[in-house]
């Protein structure tokens, strides 16, 4: 497993920094060491690390496609002119607006074959963080790609991106502006299933709660809380939701989005930063692709199969929590996820409700 970047405490200067380390660790020996209550020194020996300033990114994602790693968008630190009040160099956060690709020299444990791509079109499509990044399938070819869904925020706007980006390789990137995703656009679990059994190939992307510009299901108390925020001018247009939605991307007829009739149990407002983990018994090449995309053909028609788990993330009491420390928390919930191979009811996404933005009662709001 490789880990790069992200925020951390710097004990040398007392600040929160974005780290530039590349960390390598073998997962199975680490699990065994934790289970046997190994010492800190024993666990430290399992980790290797090196540094590269090009990896100092937070809010992006690191994914692997074929032989290349992709460090996708996110934010980095930039020095400001002048000093802060303690005489230290002041920093600001900026969006990288880049998709960086590289290979890793395993013997030297160093970055090689480094490239970066950017895009300066009118809406700055790479100005994203906290998006859904997954290894995906291109339905027209059946080849593995990287799919980027949602994320925030367009420059100067309190909004989320609604069209995907597909990465086929270094410098081979397409903006899928004809496709539209309105639910769960802020980082939450995604379950991707490839179906090549019908008249046209379809990739089903199911999103679990989180935050989006649209919502459908709310409990009575959530509805009252939502309406109070709207009446108070504290609706920033991106509520926590309990909806489960699916974006279908088809080989011939484009894309469609649907809402599942049943939301997260008890209408719980969670999903942000939660993780979907594939069941370890799924066999690569038979039930999943080499990079972990589920194959519908692996489940007999009419059957259902345990495919993994959703764990952790952030939960909220209200669609628009006023006091983040008091009304949101890290959840320890664990959900089993099943894939069933049979038709089920769904609601067209255009029957959802757009959260109409009104921030006249909000003192300050930033998307940095």
C-alpha positions in Angstrom: 0.0 0.0 0.0 1.2 3.5 -0.8 0.2 6.7 1.1 1.0 10.2 0.0 0.4 13.8 1.2 -2.5 15.0 3.3 -2.6 17.3 6.3 -0.7 16.7 9.5 0.7 18.4 12.6 4.3 19.7 12.2 5.9 19.7 15.6 8.8 21.8 14.3 6.8 24.9 13.7 3.5 24.2 15.5 1.5 24.4 12.2 -0.7 22.1 10.2 1.1 21.3 7.0 0.5 19.2 3.9 3.1 16.5 3.9 5.3 15.6 0.9 6.0 12.0 1.9 5.5 8.8 -0.1 5.0 5.9 2.4 5.1 2.2 1.5 3.9 -0.6 3.7 2.8 -4.2 3.2 -0.7 -4.5 4.5 -0.9 -8.2 5.6 2.3 -8.0 7.9 0.9 -4.7 9.3 -2.4 -6.4 10.2 -0.6 -9.3 11.8 1.6 -7.0 13.8 -1.4 -5.0 15.1 -3.3 -8.2 16.0 -0.4 -9.6 18.0 0.0 -6.2 19.8 3.5 -5.6 18.4 5.6 -2.8 19.8 5.9 0.6 18.2 9.4 -0.2 17.1 8.3 -3.4 15.4 5.5 -1.6 13.5 7.8 1.2 12.5 10.1 -1.3 10.8 7.3 -2.2 8.4 7.1 1.3 6.9 9.4 2.9 4.3 9.2 6.5 3.3 10.7 9.1 1.1 9.9 12.7 0.2 9.0 14.5 -3.0 7.4 18.0 -3.0 5.2 17.1 -6.0 3.3 14.7 -3.6 2.3 17.4 -1.1 -1.4 17.3 -1.9 -4.5 17.1 0.3 -8.1 16.5 -0.7 -7.1 14.7 -3.9 -6.8 11.0 -4.5 -4.1 8.6 -5.5 -5.2 5.8 -7.8 -3.4 3.3 -10.0 -4.2 2.4 -13.6 -2.0 -0.2 -15.3 1.6 0.8 -14.6 0.9 4.4 -13.7 -0.1 6.1 -10.5 -2.4 9.2 -10.7 -2.4 11.9 -8.0 -5.6 13.6 -8.9 -6.4 17.3 -8.2 -6.8 18.4 -4.6 -5.0 21.3 -2.8 -1.4 22.2 -1.9 0.3 24.8 0.2 1.7 28.1 -1.2 3.9 30.6 0.5 2.4 34.1 0.9 4.5 37.3 0.6 5.5 38.6 4.0 5.6 37.0 7.4 2.8 36.0 9.8 2.5 37.4 13.3 5.1 35.1 14.7 7.7 35.8 12.1 7.2 32.5 10.3 6.6 32.2 6.6 2.8 32.4 6.0 1.1 29.9 3.7 -2.2 29.7 1.9 -4.1 26.7 0.4 -4.5 26.6 -3.4 -6.0 24.1 -5.7 -3.4 22.2 -7.7 -5.8 22.0 -10.8 -3.6 19.2 -12.0 -3.8 15.5 -12.7 -0.3 14.2 -12.0 0.9 10.8 -13.2 4.1 8.9 -12.4 5.6 5.4 -11.9 7.4 4.3 -8.8 10.9 2.8 -9.1 10.5 -0.1 -6.6 14.3 -0.6 -6.1 15.2 3.1 -5.7 11.8 3.8 -4.1 11.5 7.0 -6.0 9.2 8.8 -8.5 9.9 8.4 -12.2 8.2 9.1 -15.5 6.4 12.2 -14.0 3.8 14.1 -16.0 1.1 16.6 -15.2 -2.1 17.7 -17.1 -4.2 20.8 -16.4 -7.3 22.4 -18.0 -8.2 26.1 -18.1 -11.6 25.9 -19.7 -14.3 28.4 -18.6 -15.4 26.5 -15.4 -11.9 25.2 -14.5 -12.8 21.5 -14.4 -9.7 20.5 -12.4 -10.5 22.9 -9.6 -11.8 20.1 -7.5 -11.2 18.4 -4.1 -13.2 15.8 -2.1 -14.6 14.1 -5.2 -15.3 10.4 -5.9 -12.3 8.9 -7.5 -12.5 5.2 -8.6 -11.0 2.7 -10.9 -13.8 2.3 -13.4 -14.8 0.7 -16.7 -15.4 2.4 -20.0 -18.6 0.8 -21.3 -17.9 1.2 -24.9 -14.6 -0.6 -24.8 -14.7 -2.6 -21.6 -11.3 -1.2 -20.7 -10.4 0.0 -17.2 -10.2 3.7 -16.7 -10.3 6.1 -13.7 -13.6 7.9 -13.1 -13.9 11.2 -11.3 -17.4 12.1 -10.1 -18.5 15.3 -8.4 -16.3 17.3 -6.1 -16.1 21.0 -5.2 -15.7 23.8 -5.8 -15.8 25.9 -9.0 -13.7 29.1 -8.5 -15.6 31.7 -6.5 -18.8 29.6 -6.2 -20.4 27.6 -3.4 -21.3 24.7 -5.7 -20.3 21.2 -6.8 -19.3 19.8 -10.2 -22.0 17.7 -11.8 -20.2 16.1 -14.8 -17.5 13.3 -14.6 -14.0 13.2 -15.8 -12.5 10.1 -17.3 -8.8 9.3 -17.3 -7.6 6.8 -19.9 -3.9 7.3 -19.2 -1.3 10.1 -18.9 -2.4 13.2 -20.9 -5.5 11.2 -22.1 -8.3 12.8 -20.2 -11.9 13.6 -21.3 -14.5 15.8 -19.7 -17.9 14.1 -19.9 -20.1 17.3 -20.0 -23.0 15.4 -21.6 -23.4 13.4 -18.4 -25.0 14.8 -15.3 -24.8 13.7 -11.6 -26.9 15.7 -9.1 -26.9 13.5 -6.1 -24.0 12.7 -3.6 -21.4 14.8 -5.3 -19.1 15.2 -2.3 -16.8 12.3 -1.4 -18.7 9.3 -0.1 -18.7 5.5 -0.9 -19.2 4.4 -4.5 -20.0 0.9 -5.6 -19.2 0.3 -9.3 -20.7 -2.6 -11.2 -20.1 -3.5 -14.8 -23.0 -5.1 -16.7 -22.2 -6.4 -20.2 -25.1 -9.0 -20.3 -27.8 -6.8 -21.9 -28.3 -5.1 -25.3 -25.7 -2.5 -24.4 -23.0 -2.5 -21.7 -23.7 -0.4 -18.6 -21.6 0.7 -15.7 -23.7 1.3 -12.6 -22.2 3.7 -10.0 -24.1 3.7 -6.7 -23.5 6.5 -4.3 -24.2 6.3 -0.6 -25.4 9.4 1.2 -22.9 12.3 1.7 -23.6 15.8 0.4 -25.2 16.9 -2.9 -27.1 19.7 -4.6 -30.2 17.6 -4.7 -32.0 15.5 -2.1 -35.1 13.3 -2.0 -35.7 11.6 1.3 -35.9 13.4 4.6 -37.4 12.5 8.0 -39.9 14.9 9.5 -37.3 16.4 11.9 -34.8 16.7 9.0 -37.4 18.5 6.9 -38.2 21.0 9.7 -34.5 21.6 10.2 -34.0 22.1 6.5 -36.9 24.6 6.3 -35.6 26.5 9.3 -32.2 26.9 7.7 -33.8 28.1 4.4 -36.0 30.6 6.3 -32.9 31.9 8.1 -30.9 32.4 5.0 -28.5 29.6 6.0 -29.1 27.2 3.0 -25.7 27.0 1.2 -27.3 24.6 -1.3 -25.3 21.5 -0.3 -27.2 19.5 2.4 -26.2 16.3 4.1 -28.5 13.6 2.6 -29.6 10.0 3.3 -30.2 9.2 -0.3 -28.7 6.3 -2.2 -28.5 7.0 -6.0 -27.2 5.3 -9.1 -25.6 6.9 -12.1 -25.7 4.6 -15.1 -23.2 5.2 -17.9 -24.2 3.2 -21.1 -22.2 2.2 -24.1 -24.8 3.6 -26.6 -27.5 5.7 -25.0 -25.5 8.0 -22.7 -26.2 8.3 -19.0 -29.2 8.2 -16.5 -29.4 8.9 -12.8 -31.9 7.2 -10.4 -32.8 7.5 -6.7 -33.3 4.3 -4.7 -36.7 4.2 -3.0 -35.1 3.2 0.3 -32.6 5.7 1.7 -29.9 4.8 4.3 -31.7 3.1 7.2 -33.5 5.5 9.6 -32.7 8.4 7.2 -29.3 8.8 8.7 -27.3 11.6 7.3 -23.9 10.0 6.7 -21.5 8.8 4.0 -19.0 11.6 3.9 -15.5 10.1 4.0 -16.9 6.7 4.6 -15.2 3.8 2.7 -16.5 0.9 0.6 -14.3 -2.1 1.0 -14.6 -5.1 -1.2 -15.1 -8.5 0.4 -11.7 -10.2 0.4 -13.0 -13.5 -1.0 -14.0 -11.9 -4.3 -11.9 -13.4 -7.1 -10.1 -11.2 -9.5 -10.8 -12.0 -13.1 -14.0 -13.9 -12.2 -16.1 -11.7 -9.9 -14.1 -8.5 -10.1 -11.7 -7.0 -12.5 -8.0 -6.9 -11.6 -8.4 -3.4 -10.2 -11.6 -4.2 -8.3 -14.6 -3.3 -10.4 -17.5 -5.7 -9.7 -18.9 -7.9 -12.5 -22.6 -8.4 -12.6 -22.1 -11.7 -14.5 -20.5 -13.1 -11.3 -24.0 -13.2 -9.6 -26.6 -15.6 -10.9 -29.8 -14.0 -12.1 -32.2 -13.8 -9.2 -29.5 -14.2 -6.6 -27.7 -11.8 -4.3 -24.1 -11.8 -3.0 -22.3 -10.1 -0.2 -19.7 -7.9 -2.0 -18.3 -5.8 0.8 -18.7 -3.3 3.6 -19.2 0.4 4.2 -17.5 1.8 7.3 -16.9 5.0 9.1 -17.2 8.6 7.8 -19.0 11.6 9.2 -22.6 11.7 10.4 -24.8 14.8 10.9 -27.9 15.6 13.0 -29.2 18.0 10.4 -29.0 18.7 6.7 -27.3 22.0 7.4 -25.4 21.7 10.8 -24.7 25.0 12.3 -22.2 23.9 14.9 -20.0 21.4 13.1 -18.3 20.2 16.3 -21.6 19.6 18.1 -23.9 18.4 15.3 -21.5 16.2 13.3 -19.3 13.3 14.5 -17.2 10.4 13.3 -19.5 7.4 13.0 -18.4 3.8 13.7 -21.3 2.2 11.8 -20.6 -0.8 9.6 -22.9 -1.7 6.7 -23.0 -5.0 4.8 -23.4 -4.4 1.0 -25.1 -7.0 -1.2 -25.3 -7.1 -5.0 -28.6 -8.5 -6.2 -29.1 -9.6 -9.8 -32.7 -8.8 -10.4 -34.7 -5.7 -11.5 -35.7 -3.3 -8.7 -37.8 -0.1 -8.5 -36.1 3.2 -9.0 -37.1 6.9 -9.1 -35.8 9.2 -11.9 -33.4 11.7 -10.5 -35.3 14.6 -12.0 -38.0 13.9 -9.3 -35.4 15.0 -6.6 -35.5 18.5 -5.0 -32.7 21.0 -5.8 -31.5 22.8 -2.7 -32.1 26.4 -3.6 -29.2 28.4 -2.2 -29.8 31.4 0.2 -26.9 32.4 2.4 -28.1 35.9 3.3 -28.1 34.9 7.0 -24.6 33.4 6.9 -21.8 35.6 8.2 -19.0 34.0 6.1 -18.7 31.0 3.9 -15.7 29.8 2.0 -15.0 27.0 -0.4 -11.2 26.9 0.2 
